[in-house]
């Protein structure tokens, strides 16, 4: 059964710094999704990665997918306080349309 | 399009009572999903529908849980004889056939069982 793991689980970083969140998944998948969740809120779609080598960028966030390594990364460039949130990756379970989510990375950007 | 709507936003109920939640997906989306999220965890899959057909149910979905999507539009999730362990955020999402664009989530229903 598909398992999705993220690390780190918690990340506290200074404004202006760079960092990467990692998402590993256990079985073959050719697509990967990233979501953001603010406290008490629902999930907002950030990136949809649909093939090996896919790279998407939006503002200070860039996501990539390596299906051979079963790894996706979410890179944060020059962090700002507004990026403070919990970030989830999710992969589709083979043969179904359900997604399996990671446990999330809680990011706190300190001013 | 107003996105995915869930009602109510919050529900407090006494243990043993039944509760029902409603989800209205984006009108063009034929797939609808229910997830449960507890504090500090990622969303856990409960069930999903394609049109009115319920295609998969998680083992997490005990006999006390039932979901319907009678006309392939809105869906309801009912929990009978609620327990304190049912306290969670219940999230509904919808997607197009193929799912390549990912899910769109609703705002969720926060259930507290006292």
Interface residues (C-beta under 8 A of the other chain):
Chain A: X4 X31 X33 X35 X41 X42 X43 X44 X45 X48 X50 X88 X90 X92 X93 X96 X97 X98 X99 X100 X101 X102 X103 X104
Chain B: X31 X33 X35 X40 X41 X42 X43 X44 X45 X48 X50 X55 X56 X91 X93 X95 X99 X100 X101 X102 X103 X104 X105 X106 X107 X108
